[in-house]
Amino acid sequence: MAWIFTIAKNLALMKLRYSAKADITDDIDTHNEAEISFSFIEDVEQRLIVETSINKLEEDERIILMLHAVGGLKNREIAQLLEVPVNTVLSKYNRTIKKMQKYLEKEGF
């Protein structure tokens, strides 16, 4: 009985993840970078810093960062979604993080 409940729970979680992925990709496809909302960041100053630093990124870097950091998708899932190799996602994500760190350090944050 516990085995059946575990399978049912896992199937339900997979369905929720799939619908969340669909919502995230719809949001990214239909919004340009000026319309991306960071309402989950309560401090206005921090929100402006994040928005400014993310707007400095290229579009593919921004998409990978948002899918990973905000959407909670794994690198493998992002690679499937964007139809690129996993290593490409990994390297672009790491370069994006380093680029943002350099920008924020340059700005004094």
C-alpha positions as CSV (number, residue, x, y, z in Angstrom):
1,M,0.0,0.0,0.0
2,A,2.8,2.4,0.8
3,W,4.4,1.6,-2.5
4,I,1.2,2.6,-4.4
5,F,1.0,5.9,-2.4
6,T,4.6,6.7,-3.2
7,I,3.9,6.1,-6.9
8,A,0.8,8.3,-6.8
9,K,2.6,11.0,-5.0
10,N,5.5,11.0,-7.5
11,L,3.1,11.1,-10.4
12,A,1.3,14.0,-8.9
13,L,4.6,15.9,-8.3
14,M,5.7,15.2,-11.9
15,K,2.4,16.6,-13.2
16,L,2.8,19.8,-11.0
17,R,6.4,20.2,-12.2
18,Y,5.3,19.9,-15.8
19,S,2.6,22.4,-15.5
20,A,5.0,24.8,-13.7
21,K,7.5,24.4,-16.5
22,A,4.8,25.2,-19.1
23,D,3.8,28.4,-17.1
24,I,7.4,29.5,-16.8
25,T,8.1,29.1,-20.5
26,D,4.9,30.8,-21.5
27,D,5.9,33.8,-19.3
28,I,9.4,34.0,-20.8
29,D,8.1,33.7,-24.4
30,T,5.4,36.3,-24.0
31,H,7.3,38.9,-21.9
32,N,10.2,41.0,-22.9
33,E,13.0,41.9,-20.5
34,A,11.3,45.1,-19.4
35,E,8.2,43.3,-18.2
36,I,9.9,40.6,-16.0
37,S,8.7,41.1,-12.5
38,F,10.8,40.6,-9.4
39,S,8.0,41.1,-7.0
40,F,9.3,38.3,-4.8
41,I,12.1,40.6,-3.7
42,E,10.6,42.8,-1.0
43,D,13.4,45.4,-0.7
44,V,13.0,48.0,-3.4
45,E,16.7,48.8,-3.6
46,Q,17.6,45.1,-4.0
47,R,14.9,44.7,-6.6
48,L,16.4,47.5,-8.7
49,I,19.9,46.1,-8.4
50,V,18.7,42.7,-9.6
51,E,16.7,44.2,-12.4
52,T,19.6,46.3,-13.6
53,S,22.1,43.5,-13.4
54,I,19.8,41.0,-15.2
55,N,19.2,43.6,-18.0
56,K,22.9,43.7,-18.6
57,L,22.8,40.0,-19.6
58,E,22.3,38.6,-23.1
59,E,18.9,37.1,-23.8
60,D,20.0,33.4,-23.6
61,E,21.9,34.1,-20.4
62,R,18.9,35.7,-18.9
63,I,16.6,32.9,-19.9
64,I,18.9,30.2,-18.4
65,L,19.3,32.2,-15.2
66,M,15.6,32.8,-14.8
67,L,14.7,29.2,-15.5
68,H,17.3,27.9,-13.0
69,A,17.1,30.5,-10.2
70,V,13.5,31.5,-10.3
71,G,11.8,28.6,-12.0
72,G,13.7,26.0,-10.1
73,L,14.4,23.9,-13.1
74,K,17.4,21.6,-13.2
75,N,20.1,22.0,-15.9
76,R,18.9,18.8,-17.6
77,E,15.3,20.2,-17.8
78,I,16.5,23.6,-19.1
79,A,18.6,21.8,-21.8
80,Q,15.6,19.8,-23.0
81,L,13.4,22.9,-22.9
82,L,15.8,25.0,-24.9
83,E,17.0,22.1,-27.1
84,V,20.7,22.6,-26.3
85,P,23.3,20.3,-24.7
86,V,23.4,20.1,-20.9
87,N,27.1,21.3,-21.0
88,T,26.0,24.4,-22.8
89,V,23.5,25.2,-20.1
90,L,26.0,24.5,-17.4
91,S,28.7,26.7,-18.9
92,K,26.3,29.6,-19.7
93,Y,24.8,29.5,-16.2
94,N,28.3,29.6,-14.6
95,R,29.5,32.4,-16.9
96,T,26.3,34.3,-16.2
97,I,26.7,34.1,-12.4
98,K,30.4,35.3,-12.8
99,K,29.3,38.1,-15.1
100,M,26.7,39.3,-12.6
101,Q,29.2,39.1,-9.7
102,K,31.7,41.2,-11.6
103,Y,29.0,43.8,-12.4
104,L,27.7,43.9,-8.8
105,E,31.3,44.2,-7.5
106,K,32.0,47.0,-10.0
107,E,28.9,48.9,-8.8
108,G,30.0,48.4,-5.2
109,F,27.5,45.8,-4.0
